Amino acid sequence: MRVNRILLSVPLVVVALVIQVSVLARLHLPGAVPDLLLLTVLGLAMVYGHVGGALIGFGAGLLADLAPPADHAAGRYALVLCVIGYLAGLIKPESGQIKSATGPMVVVVGAAIGSTLLYAGVGALVGDTAARHVGLTGLLFTAGLYDLLLAPFVVPAIMFLARRADNDPLAETNSAAKSPNISSGWLSSGTGLRIGGQRNGLKLKAARSRGARAGRIKGVKRL
């Protein structure tokens, strides 16, 4: 990942986790808790792509696994957010930006439901059956509802910041400054235009020298 992406992603993930633990988790809403950390990962993944989304998701999930008051096995949420970040990054176009709001909202609902199912599935593998007592159907409905209501206030702002940080004018200036050197090197080494020009110049010099030499010889003979 680029340095400017890391410098933006780290504070956003930390702030989202702090708000998640200190504010949203204490609202005591019925069912699930609004997942601000998930929305942050989704916003970054839809700008940076699947590779960046997977890396950011893994780092954010691992931080959530280690931050108190975590009561589950370390690495469990890291795996969930890594998969979700990778899948969310797949909707990024190869060229250009996401211009419609429908796609991100569908991704938010799918990620909320998918992360809940994946978290419960991983928990079942490691022996955590808490989702059975709470009610998986209620968790899925409330997770999708809360994240969908919170997404319009979070995801567009995260994507805007990610796009602004990704447009590095210094990098563009450096690349523009280096492009003439690259093209000139390509012309001299790959196409042979300069080499051909040098050969033609040598031929002209040789012809001129031969003509001058012939003129001198004729002058000597006339004498």
C-alpha positions as CSV (number, residue, x, y, z in Angstrom):
1,M,0.0,0.0,0.0
2,R,1.0,3.6,-0.5
3,V,2.3,5.6,2.4
4,N,-0.5,8.2,2.1
5,R,-3.1,5.4,2.2
6,I,-1.6,4.1,5.4
7,L,-1.4,7.5,7.0
8,L,-5.1,8.0,6.3
9,S,-6.4,4.5,7.1
10,V,-4.7,4.2,10.5
11,P,-6.2,7.2,12.2
12,L,-9.6,6.6,10.6
13,V,-9.7,3.0,11.9
14,V,-8.5,4.0,15.4
15,V,-11.1,6.8,15.7
16,A,-13.8,4.4,14.4
17,L,-12.8,1.8,17.0
18,V,-12.8,4.3,19.8
19,I,-16.3,5.6,19.0
20,Q,-17.4,2.0,18.5
21,V,-16.3,0.9,21.9
22,S,-16.9,4.0,24.0
23,V,-20.2,5.3,22.4
24,L,-22.1,2.9,20.2
25,A,-21.5,-0.2,22.4
26,R,-23.0,1.6,25.3
27,L,-26.3,2.6,23.6
28,H,-27.9,-0.7,24.6
29,L,-29.9,-1.0,21.4
30,P,-31.9,-4.1,20.8
31,G,-30.1,-6.8,18.8
32,A,-26.8,-5.9,17.2
33,V,-24.5,-2.9,17.7
34,P,-24.0,-0.4,14.8
35,D,-20.6,-1.3,13.4
36,L,-18.8,1.9,12.6
37,L,-15.5,0.0,12.1
38,L,-17.1,-2.1,9.4
39,L,-18.4,1.0,7.6
40,T,-14.9,2.5,7.7
41,V,-13.4,-0.6,6.2
42,L,-16.0,-0.6,3.5
43,G,-15.5,3.0,2.6
44,L,-11.8,2.6,2.2
45,A,-12.1,-0.7,0.4
46,M,-14.4,0.7,-2.3
47,V,-11.8,3.3,-3.1
48,Y,-8.5,1.4,-2.7
49,G,-9.7,-1.9,-4.2
50,H,-9.7,-5.5,-3.0
51,V,-6.1,-5.8,-2.0
52,G,-6.2,-2.6,0.0
53,G,-9.5,-3.5,1.5
54,A,-8.2,-6.9,2.6
55,L,-5.2,-5.4,4.3
56,I,-7.1,-2.6,6.0
57,G,-9.8,-5.1,7.1
58,F,-7.3,-7.4,8.6
59,G,-5.5,-4.6,10.5
60,A,-8.8,-3.1,11.7
61,G,-10.2,-6.5,12.8
62,L,-7.0,-7.4,14.6
63,L,-7.0,-4.1,16.4
64,A,-10.6,-4.8,17.5
65,D,-9.7,-8.3,18.6
66,L,-7.0,-6.9,20.9
67,A,-8.7,-3.8,22.1
68,P,-10.6,-4.1,25.5
69,P,-13.2,-5.2,26.3
70,A,-12.8,-7.9,23.6
71,D,-14.2,-11.3,24.8
72,H,-13.4,-13.5,21.8
73,A,-10.4,-15.2,20.4
74,A,-7.8,-13.0,18.8
75,G,-7.9,-13.1,15.0
76,R,-11.6,-13.9,14.7
77,Y,-12.8,-10.4,13.7
78,A,-9.6,-9.9,11.7
79,L,-10.6,-12.8,9.5
80,V,-14.1,-11.5,9.1
81,L,-13.1,-8.0,8.1
82,C,-10.3,-9.2,5.9
83,V,-12.8,-11.2,3.8
84,I,-15.4,-8.4,3.8
85,G,-12.8,-5.8,2.8
86,Y,-11.6,-8.0,0.0
87,L,-15.1,-8.6,-1.4
88,A,-16.1,-4.9,-1.0
89,G,-13.1,-3.8,-2.9
90,L,-14.1,-6.0,-5.9
91,I,-16.8,-3.5,-6.9
92,K,-14.3,-0.8,-7.5
93,P,-14.1,-0.1,-11.3
94,E,-10.8,-0.7,-13.0
95,S,-10.8,2.9,-14.2
96,G,-12.7,5.8,-12.7
97,Q,-14.8,6.0,-9.5
98,I,-18.1,4.7,-8.2
99,K,-20.6,7.3,-9.1
100,S,-23.9,5.6,-8.0
101,A,-25.0,5.4,-4.4
102,T,-27.0,2.2,-4.9
103,G,-23.9,0.0,-5.1
104,P,-22.3,1.1,-1.8
105,M,-25.6,0.8,0.0
106,V,-26.1,-2.7,-1.3
107,V,-22.6,-3.5,-0.2
108,V,-23.3,-2.1,3.3
109,V,-26.3,-4.3,3.8
110,G,-24.6,-7.4,2.3
111,A,-21.5,-6.7,4.5
112,A,-23.5,-6.3,7.6
113,I,-25.4,-9.6,7.1
114,G,-22.3,-11.4,5.8
115,S,-20.0,-10.2,8.6
116,T,-22.6,-11.3,11.2
117,L,-23.0,-14.8,9.6
118,L,-19.2,-15.2,9.2
119,Y,-18.5,-14.1,12.7
120,A,-21.1,-16.5,14.1
121,G,-19.7,-19.3,11.8
122,V,-16.1,-18.8,13.0
123,G,-17.4,-18.7,16.6
124,A,-19.1,-22.0,16.1
125,L,-15.9,-23.5,14.9
126,V,-14.0,-22.3,18.0
127,G,-16.8,-23.3,20.4
128,D,-18.5,-19.9,20.9
129,T,-22.2,-20.4,20.8
130,A,-23.3,-17.0,22.1
131,A,-25.2,-16.2,18.8
132,R,-27.6,-19.1,19.5
133,H,-28.7,-17.6,22.7
134,V,-29.1,-14.1,21.4
135,G,-31.0,-15.1,18.2
136,L,-29.2,-15.1,14.9
137,T,-32.2,-13.8,13.0
138,G,-32.6,-10.8,15.2
139,L,-28.9,-10.0,14.9
140,L,-29.0,-10.2,11.1
141,F,-32.0,-7.8,10.9
142,T,-30.8,-5.3,13.4
143,A,-27.2,-5.3,12.0
144,G,-28.4,-4.6,8.5
145,L,-30.8,-1.9,9.7
146,Y,-28.4,-0.1,12.0
147,D,-25.5,-0.1,9.5
148,L,-27.8,1.0,6.7
149,L,-29.1,4.0,8.7
150,L,-25.5,4.9,9.8
151,A,-23.9,4.4,6.3
152,P,-25.1,7.7,4.6
153,F,-23.3,9.7,7.3
154,V,-20.1,7.6,7.3
155,V,-19.3,5.9,4.0
156,P,-19.5,8.9,1.7
157,A,-17.2,10.9,4.0
158,I,-14.7,8.1,4.2
159,M,-14.7,7.6,0.5
160,F,-14.2,11.4,-0.1
161,L,-11.2,11.5,2.3
162,A,-9.7,8.4,0.7
163,R,-10.0,9.9,-2.8
164,R,-8.4,13.2,-1.7
165,A,-5.5,11.3,0.0
166,D,-5.1,9.0,-3.0
167,N,-4.6,12.0,-5.4
168,D,-1.0,12.9,-4.5
169,P,0.1,15.9,-6.5
170,L,3.8,15.3,-5.6
171,A,3.7,11.8,-7.0
172,E,2.0,13.1,-10.2
173,T,4.6,15.8,-10.6
174,N,7.4,13.4,-10.2
175,S,5.9,10.9,-12.6
176,A,5.4,13.8,-15.2
177,A,9.0,14.9,-14.7
178,K,10.3,11.4,-15.2
179,S,8.3,10.7,-18.3
180,P,10.5,12.6,-20.8
181,N,13.6,10.7,-19.5
182,I,11.8,7.4,-19.9
183,S,10.6,8.2,-23.4
184,S,14.0,9.5,-24.5
185,G,15.6,6.3,-23.1
186,W,13.1,4.2,-24.9
187,L,13.7,6.1,-28.2
188,S,17.5,5.7,-27.9
189,S,17.4,2.0,-26.9
190,G,14.2,0.5,-28.2
191,T,13.5,2.2,-31.5
192,G,17.0,2.9,-32.8
193,L,16.0,6.3,-34.2
194,R,19.0,8.0,-32.6
195,I,21.2,5.2,-33.7
196,G,20.0,5.5,-37.2
197,G,20.6,9.2,-37.1
198,Q,24.1,8.8,-35.9
199,R,24.8,6.3,-38.7
200,N,23.5,8.7,-41.3
201,G,25.7,11.4,-39.8
202,L,28.8,9.2,-40.0
203,K,28.0,8.3,-43.6
204,L,27.7,12.0,-44.5
205,K,31.0,12.7,-42.8
206,A,32.7,9.8,-44.6
207,A,31.4,11.0,-47.9
208,R,32.5,14.5,-47.4
209,S,36.0,13.3,-46.3
210,R,36.3,11.1,-49.4
211,G,35.2,14.0,-51.6
212,A,37.7,16.3,-50.0
213,R,40.5,13.7,-50.4
214,A,39.6,13.1,-54.0
215,G,39.7,16.9,-54.7
216,R,43.2,17.0,-53.2
217,I,44.4,14.1,-55.3
218,K,43.1,15.7,-58.4
219,G,44.8,19.0,-57.5
220,V,48.1,17.1,-57.1
221,K,47.8,15.4,-60.4
222,R,47.1,18.7,-62.2
223,L,50.3,20.2,-60.8
